[in-house]
Amino acid sequence: IMLSSNPFAELSVSISPVVMQTYIIVMVFLVAGGTLYDVIHKKSAKYFFQNWRAARDKGTRQVSGGEMASITFKTVIVEGLTSGEFCNAQRRISHLLTMYGFLIYVTSTVIMVFWYPTSATPAPALLPQLWTLGGLLICLGGYWFWFFIRVDVAAEGNSPFRIIRADLFILSLLASVTLGLIWAYLQAGNNPWTNVFLGSYLITTTVLFGSVPWSKFSHM
C-alpha cells in the first residue's frame, strides 16, 4: 500500500494542503537564505572571482568561446553529474546514490504536495514509488558513507558514532528521510505511532533545511 499511495494526500485529512505547501515554501526560503548567508559570510564568491581573475591574468593565451563552452560542458558532465571530483570509487558511488536519491525524493515530494495534495486528485502510482525509491537511495548512500567510508572511520579507525559539526548535514538528512519513510509506512497501516514519527520527521526536516549556514548543505 505504501508504495502506491501518496502519503501527503492521506495526511491532508488532518493537515490542510495549504499548510504543507507553505511549509515547503518556507524550507525553500531557508535554503536560499542560508546559502546566501554562507556565501557572504565565507566570502566564497569574492574568493572565486579573485582566483578566476588571477588565473586569467596568468594565462598564456586567450580561450575562445567554443573552448570555454566545451570546458564548461565537460566540467558539468564529468564533475557534476558523475561526481568526478572523487577519486575513491566507493566515495563516488555513495555520493551519487545520495545526490540522485535526494533529487528524486525532493522532486516527487514537491509534485505530490502541490499537484496531488488530496485523495480527490489521486497521484499516479509512479510518484509515491519514486518518492520511496529516492528515500531508499539516500539511505543506502548515506549510511554506507557514514559507517564505512568517512575518512576518520575508514582510515583513522575512529568510532562511527563520533560526531562533529560537519556531520550535521548528513545526519539530519538521514534522520529526516528515515523517519519520513517510517512515517509513511505506519500511516498506511493506521498505526498509533504515526503522529509521533510525523512530528519527528518534521523536526529533523526543519533542522536539515534550516541549518544550511552551519552544515554542508550549501555545498551539495
C-alpha positions, -999 to +999 in steps of 0.1 A: +000+000+000+028+024+009+044+021-025+013+031-044-003+057-022+006+094-018+014+098+019+008+136+017-027+131+003-035+108+033-021+134+056-044+161+041-072+145+061-057+160+093-035+188+079-045+213+052-026+210+019-021+248+022-001+242+054+020+216+038+026+238+007+035+267+029+060+246+049+078+236+017+080+272+005+094+282+039+120+255+036+130+268+001+135+303+015+156+289+044+179+271+019+182+302-003+187+325+026+212+301+043+232+296+011+233+334+005+245+339+041+271+312+037+284+328+005+286+363+021+300+351+055+327+329+040+333+354+011+335+324-013+321+343-042+348+370-038+375+343-035+362+326-066+363+357-088+398+367-074+411+332-084+394+335-117+410+369-125+444+356-113+442+325-135+431+347-164+460+371-160+485+343-158+471+326-189+495+322-219+466+325-244+430+336-247+405+308-246+378+311-273+341+310-266+339+275-281+367+261-259+351+277-229+317+261-237+335+227-241+353+230-208+321+241-191+302+212-206+329+186-196+330+201-161+293+198-156+290+163-170+322+148-155+324+166-122+288+175-116+266+146-129+292+119-122+309+133-091+343+131-109+360+151-082+360+120-060+390+097-068+377+070-044+352+048-063+332+039-032+330+076-022+318+085-057+291+058-058+279+067-023+277+104-033+259+096-065+233+074-047+227+102-021+226+130-047+203+114-072+182+099-044+178+134-029+168+149-063+142+121-069+129+124-033+126+162-032+111+164-067+085+138-061+076+154-028+070+188-044+049+173-072+027+153-048+022+181-023+014+208-049-002+189-078-018+160-060-024+173-024-056+153-016-073+120-024-096+139-047-067+143-070-050+109-069-014+109-079+000+084-105+013+053-087+048+061-101+051+092-079+050+075-045+071+048-058+097+073-069+095+090-035+102+057-018+129+048-042+146+082-037+144+078+001+159+043-001+188+056-023+196+083+001+196+058+030+218+034+010+244+060+000+242+079+033+245+051+057+272+035+036+292+067+038+286+072+075+295+038+087+322+027+062+336+055+040+342+085+062+379+092+064+381+093+102+363+059+104+379+041+074+415+054+077+419+066+113+399+039+130+376+063+150+342+052+161+314+057+135+294+074+163+319+102+167+301+134+157+314+168+147+296+199+134+305+190+098+283+159+102+251+180+107+240+178+071+244+140+065+229+132+099+199+155+096+193+142+060+194+106+071+172+112+101+147+132+080+144+106+052+145+076+075+117+090+097+098+100+067+098+065+053+088+050+086+060+076+090+046+068+056+047+031+063+030+035+097+004+059+083-005+033+055-013+008+083-031+033+106-005+027+133-010+047+166+027+057+164+021+076+131+019+111+147+050+106+168+070+098+137+053+126+117+064+151+144+100+137+144+100+138+106+090+175+106+116+184+133+145+167+115+134+181+081+133+216+096+168+211+110+181+199+077+169+229+057+173+254+085+209+246+093+223+255+059+248+281+073+263+256+097+262+224+076+275+213+042+241+216+025+251+247+005+280+227-010+257+200-024 
